Amino acid sequence: MTIILLPLMSTKIHDSGYADTRIAYVRLKGPICPIFFIVVYIPHKFRQESSFTHETVEKLETLVKSVSKKDCIVLCGNFNYQLRRNVQTSV
């Protein structure tokens, strides 16, 4: 997973990295406060490797908790949570 930034924004980077193979982040100097962007991919619920989904969510929670309370968090991603046909939901 790669985060692509415009050249102007790349000069504002404080920190960047990966919390998992499915989670990337970048912390930018913002106009008012630092902006912490997180990009995550979570596969659909009924995938064969569903344990990876739980591990990814746990690592995402850990990352979010580690972010400074002064930062603005922006969470983006592919939350491909699909349901099988004829499954009732509690929404």
C-alpha positions as CSV (number, residue, x, y, z in Angstrom):
1,M,0.0,0.0,0.0
2,T,1.3,3.4,-0.9
3,I,0.2,6.9,0.0
4,I,0.8,9.4,-2.9
5,L,1.1,13.1,-2.0
6,L,1.3,16.2,-4.1
7,P,4.8,17.7,-4.1
8,L,3.6,20.6,-1.9
9,M,2.2,18.3,0.7
10,S,5.3,16.1,0.8
11,T,7.2,19.1,2.3
12,K,4.8,19.0,5.2
13,I,5.4,15.4,6.3
14,H,6.4,14.9,10.0
15,D,6.1,11.2,10.1
16,S,4.9,8.3,7.9
17,G,5.0,4.5,7.9
18,Y,3.0,1.3,8.1
19,A,1.2,-0.2,11.1
20,D,0.5,-3.4,9.1
21,T,0.6,-4.6,5.5
22,R,-3.0,-3.2,5.2
23,I,-2.5,0.1,7.2
24,A,-0.4,3.1,6.1
25,Y,-0.2,6.5,7.7
26,V,1.2,9.9,7.3
27,R,1.3,12.8,9.8
28,L,1.3,16.3,8.1
29,K,1.8,19.8,9.4
30,G,-1.7,21.3,9.1
31,P,-2.8,25.0,9.2
32,I,-4.2,24.7,12.7
33,C,-3.1,21.3,14.1
34,P,-1.2,18.3,12.8
35,I,-3.3,16.1,10.4
36,F,-2.8,12.3,10.8
37,F,-4.1,10.4,7.7
38,I,-4.6,6.7,8.0
39,V,-5.4,4.5,5.0
40,V,-6.6,1.0,5.6
41,Y,-7.8,-2.0,3.6
42,I,-10.2,-4.3,5.4
43,P,-11.4,-7.3,3.3
44,H,-15.0,-8.5,3.3
45,K,-16.3,-10.5,6.2
46,F,-16.6,-13.9,4.6
47,R,-13.1,-14.1,3.1
48,Q,-11.2,-17.3,3.7
49,E,-8.6,-15.5,5.8
50,S,-11.0,-13.7,8.2
51,S,-8.5,-13.7,11.0
52,F,-6.5,-11.1,9.2
53,T,-9.5,-8.8,9.4
54,H,-9.5,-9.0,13.2
55,E,-5.8,-8.5,13.4
56,T,-6.0,-5.5,11.1
57,V,-8.8,-3.9,13.2
58,E,-6.8,-4.5,16.4
59,K,-3.7,-2.8,14.8
60,L,-5.8,0.1,13.6
61,E,-7.2,0.6,17.1
62,T,-3.7,0.5,18.5
63,L,-2.5,3.1,15.9
64,V,-5.4,5.4,16.6
65,K,-4.8,5.3,20.3
66,S,-1.2,6.2,19.8
67,V,-2.0,9.4,17.9
68,S,-1.6,12.6,19.9
69,K,-4.9,14.1,21.1
70,K,-3.8,17.4,19.5
71,D,-3.9,15.8,16.0
72,C,-6.8,15.7,13.7
73,I,-7.3,12.1,12.5
74,V,-8.6,11.4,9.0
75,L,-9.4,7.7,8.4
76,C,-9.7,6.6,4.7
77,G,-9.8,3.2,3.2
78,N,-11.4,0.4,1.4
79,F,-13.9,-1.0,4.0
80,N,-15.1,-3.7,1.7
81,Y,-17.5,-5.2,4.3
82,Q,-19.9,-7.2,2.1
83,L,-22.8,-9.4,3.2
84,R,-23.9,-12.6,1.6
85,R,-27.3,-12.6,-0.1
86,N,-30.4,-13.1,2.0
87,V,-28.7,-12.2,5.2
88,Q,-30.6,-10.1,7.6
89,T,-28.8,-7.2,9.3
90,S,-29.4,-5.4,12.5
91,V,-28.9,-2.0,11.0
